[in-house]
Amino acid sequence: MVQSAAPITHGGDLGAARKLFPAAPEPLVDLSTGINPFSYPLPPLDPALFARLPEPGAVDRLAAVAAAAFGAPSAAHVVAAPGVQILLPMVAALMRPGRAAVLGRTYEEHARAAALAGHGVRGVAQLSDLGGADLAVVVNPNNPDGRLLARDALRDLADALAPGLLVVDEAFIDATPQESIAPDVTRPNLVVLRSFGKFFGLAGLRLGFALAPPALAVRLAAALGPWAVSGPALAIGAAALADADWMAATRARLAVAAQRLDTVLAASALEIVGGTVLFRLVRTAAAATLFERLGRAGIVVRRFADQPTWLRFGLPGEEPAWQRLAAALQGAQAR
C-alpha cells in the first residue's frame, strides 16, 4: 500500500546532483534519465502561439496526427495532455476505488497515482497475478529493466480483466512501434499511455497522450479541462509526430548508440541486465562506489534505493560526453 502523497524522487535533478557533488566538473553529463539526447529540431513558431489561448482546432489536428503516428483507430481515441504524469491519477480515477495491481518492479508513480485515486494498491511479479484487479497497470517496455510483453498477452489480459481497466504505459515503445497495443484501444477497458518527450528528446515541452476508447477519452478530456496543452506544444507535437523520416532515422541512430553504450559498459565488466535503446540497466556489487566516482567526475546516473546493486545509464549525446563516460569508467576500474 502506498502511504505517501509526495512525488517520488526520479532522475534528471541536476540541482540535487550539484549539491551531492559540488566539486564535479561542468557541464554535468546527465545519464540519469531515459531521454533521447538527439532531440527533435524545433520548427519555427508563430509568436502568436505564445500570446493566444490554444485553439481547439490545433488540439484536433494534434490528435489526428498522433492517432496516425501511434496507430490508434482515430483522433477520437486520443487525449493530449501536458505530460503523461498528470494523466496518471486521472486514468486511475476512471474506476471507482477498488483493487489496483501494478506489475513490478516498475515506475513507482503508477502505484502512487492509484493510491491517490483511492485504490488499494499491490505490486505483483507476474502478469497472471493481475487477474481480478479493478485497475491493472503494466509498463511496456518496462522501466528500468526493459521487459517487453507480447501484444497478444496484453490483449488476453484486457479481455480477462473486463470490466476491470488495463492501463499500458508505453513511454519507451517508440523505438519498436510494432509492439504497441495502441491499435487495440477499441476495447472498452484499455487505456494506453504514450510519452512524447522521451523519444523526441523534448521532455521539457511537457506533452503526452492517453489513447482510449472514445467514452473514456471524453472523460479524460473533461478532467483535464480546456487549454490543457500549450499552443507551442500543440504545434511542435504535430510537426514532430508527422515527421516519419526523422522518426525512422532516429530509431536507427538510437540502436547504434545503444550498442555503443553496451560496448563501453562491458569494457568495465559491468553486467547489463536489461534496458531499451534509451537506457541500460547494469548490476554490480560496486554500484554505490561507482555512483560516487561517476558523480565526482560530473557524470550522473540513476541509482535505486531498494536495489543497491543496480545503476541505470542513459545515452550520452555528443562525443565529449561519450569520452568522459569511458574515461570515468576506466578510472573507476583501475582503482
N, C-alpha and C positions, 0 to 999 in steps of 0.2 A: 504494500500500500504506500502510495506517495503521500508524504505528510506536508511537505513544504510547498508554498506557492511561489517561492523565489525562483527566478530563472537559474538554470544550471550552467556552470562555467563551461565554456567551449573554447576552441582555438580562435586565433585571429586577434587576440587582445594584445597589441604591441605595447600599449601603455603599461600593462601589467608585466610584460616581458622586460621592458626597460627598467622597471623597479626591481625586478628579480636579478637582472644582470646589468647594473648601471655602468659598468666599465666596458661593455661589449662594443665592438667596432660598429659604426654605422656606414651605410644603412643596414638595418637588420634584414636578414633573409627569412621571410615568413613561410615556413613549410608546415604550419600548424593547421591549415585548412585544406579542404579538397576543392579549391577554386582554380579554374583554368588560368595559368599565368599568361596565356596568349589571348588577351581579351579581344572581343569584337570591336572593330574600329567604329567609333561613334559617327553617325551620319550628321550632316549639317542640320541644325534645328532652327525652326522659326522662333524668334524671340517671343512671339505671341503665345507660344506654348507655356511660357513661364508667367504670363500676365493674365491669362484667362482660365476659367474653370475648365476641366476636361470635358470635351464634347461627347455626348452619348454615341455619336457616330464613330468616333475614334475607338471607343470601347468595343463596339460591334465589329469594327474592322480587325482589331487585335484578336478578338475571339475567333473570327473566321480564319485568320492566318494561323493561329495557334492550333485550331482543330485540324487543319491540313498538315501542319508540321508534326503534331503528336499522334496523328491517326485516330483522333476522336471522331465519332459519327457525324457531328455537326457543330456549328457555333453555339447552338442551344445547350450543348453539353459542356460548355467551357465557362468558367468563372475566373476572371483575373483579379488578383489581389496584390497588395503591397508586400509581397513576400509570402512564402508558404507558412512561415512561423505564425502569422496572425490567423491563418486558417485552422490551425490545429485544434484549438478549443471549440471553434465553430463547427467543425466537422464532427467532433466528439459529441457536441450538443444536438446533433441531428437525431440521436437516440435518447430516449428517456434514461435517467440514471439507472444503471444496472451493472452487469458484469463485463468488464473490459479485460482483454488479454493482449499482450504485446509480445511478439516473437523476438526474443533477445539472443545475445546481448546486442543492443542497438542504440540508436539516437534517443537519448533519455527524455527529450521534451515531449515525446508522444505520451509516455506514461503520466507526466506532469499535467499535460493538457487534458487527458481523460479524467484525471482526478479533479481538476478544476471544474469540469462539466458534471461532477457528481458521481462518477462511476467508481466502483471498487475495482482496483487495478491489480493485475498479477502479471508477472513475466513468465513466459514459458519457453522451453528449449526446442520443442518440436512443432512442426506445422500441424500435426494431428492434435496437439494439445489445445489448439484454438477452437476446437469444436465446442458448441454450446455457449459461446460468448455472445453477448448482445452487441459488443463492439470488438472487432478483431483488427489488429494493426500489424502489417508486415512491411518492412523496409526492403526494397528490392531494386538494385543490388543493395546488400546490407552495408551499413556503416557501423563499425570500422573494418569488418573482415571481408567485404566484397561478396559474400554468399549470394548466389543468384538462383532463384527458384523458377522452375518452368512455368510458363503461362498456363499450360493445361492444369497443373496442380493448383494454381490460384483460382482458376475458373471453377474447378471442382469444389474448392473450399468455399467460394462465394455461394454456390448452389446449396452446399450442405449447411451453411450458416443461416440462410434465409428463414425468418425475416431479419436476422441479425445483420449488422453492417460490416462489410470488409473494407478497410482502408489500406491502400497500397501506396507507399511513399516511393516514388521513382526519381528521387533527386539526382541519382547518378546513372540513369538509364540512357542518357543521350548518346553515349558512345556506342551503345548496342540497341538502337531503337527497335530492332526486330523483336526484341524480347519484351517489349512493353505490352501491358494488358489494357492500354488505353482504348483500343477498338471495342472492348467488351463492356464499356460503361453503359451499354443498353440494358444491362442487368439492373434491376431496381435497387439493389443493395450493395453496389460497388462504387467507391469513390477512389480516384487516382490523383495523387498529388505530384505536380511537376515543377521543379525548380527552373528558374531562368538564369540566375546569377552564376551558378557553378560552372556550367558548360560554356556559357558565353563570357565568363570572366568579368562579370559586371555585378557583383554581389551588392555593391553599394547603391545600385539602382532601386533595389527592393521591389522585385516583381516575381510573382509566382502564380500558379494556376491550380484550381481544382477541376478535375474532369469528372462529371457525374451525370446520372440520368436527369433529364430536364426538371422533373419535380423537385429533386434535391438541389439542383443548380439554382433554381429560383429562390429557394430558402436561403442558400448561402449568399447569394447576391443581396437579398433583403437584409441579412445580418450585417453585411459589410456596409451597406448604405451607399448614398451617391458619392461620386468623385473619390472612390477608394484608391484609384491608381492615378498618379500624376500624369499630366499631359506629356511631359518629356518621356516618361517611362512607357506610355502607350505608343509613342512614335518610335522610340528605339526598339521596343519589343517587336512591333510589327515589321520593322525593317530587318531585324536580325532573324526572326523566325521565317521570313520569306527568302532568306539568302541560302538556298540549298547548296550552292557551290562552296561557300565559306564553311558550312557545317560539314560537308564531306571532306574538305581539305583539313579541317581541324581534327576530325576523327583520326585521320591518318597521322597527323602531326603528334597528337597525344599518344597514339600507340607507340610511335618511335621514342618519344620522351619517356614513357613508362618502361620500355625495355632498357633505355639508358640508365634509369634510376635503379632497376634491378641489378645491373652490372656494377654500379657504384656501391650499392648496399652489400652485394655478395662479395665484393673485394675486401670488405671489412668483416667478413664472416658473420654477417647478420642474417638470421633466419627469417625469410619472408613467409608469412603465414596467411596472407590474403591481401585484398585490395581491389581497386578498379584502376582505370587508366589515369585517374586524377590523384590517386594516393596509393601508398603501400603500407601495410601493417607488418611490423617486424617484432620478433620475440627475442629477448636477450636477458640473461641474468644480470647484465651490467646496465640495464635500462636507466636507472636513476643516475648512475655516474655519467653515462653517455649524454643524457639530457642536460646535465650541468655543464659538461665540457662543450657541447654544441652551443649552449646558451652563451657561455663566456666567449665563444668565437663569433657571436652575433647571428647564430642560426637557431630559429625557434621551431621546435617540433611539438607534436601533440603527445601528452602523456595521459595516463589513466589511473586515477586513484585506486580503483578497485581491481586493476590488472597491472601490478607493479613491474611486470616483465615486458609490457607492451610499449611500443612507440609507433606513432603514425607519421609518415613522411609524405608531404605533398610534393608536387613537381616544382623544381627550380625553373625559373623563366629564362633570363638572359644568361649568356655564357659565364660572366663573372660569378653568378650565383652557383652554377654547377662546379666551378673551380673551387669556390670557398667550401662547398659541401664536401667535395672529395678530399681537400686538404685537411679539413677538420676531422673527418672520419679516419684518415690515415694517421693524424696526430694522436687521436684517441687510442687507436690500435697499438701505436708504438709505446704507449705508457703502461 
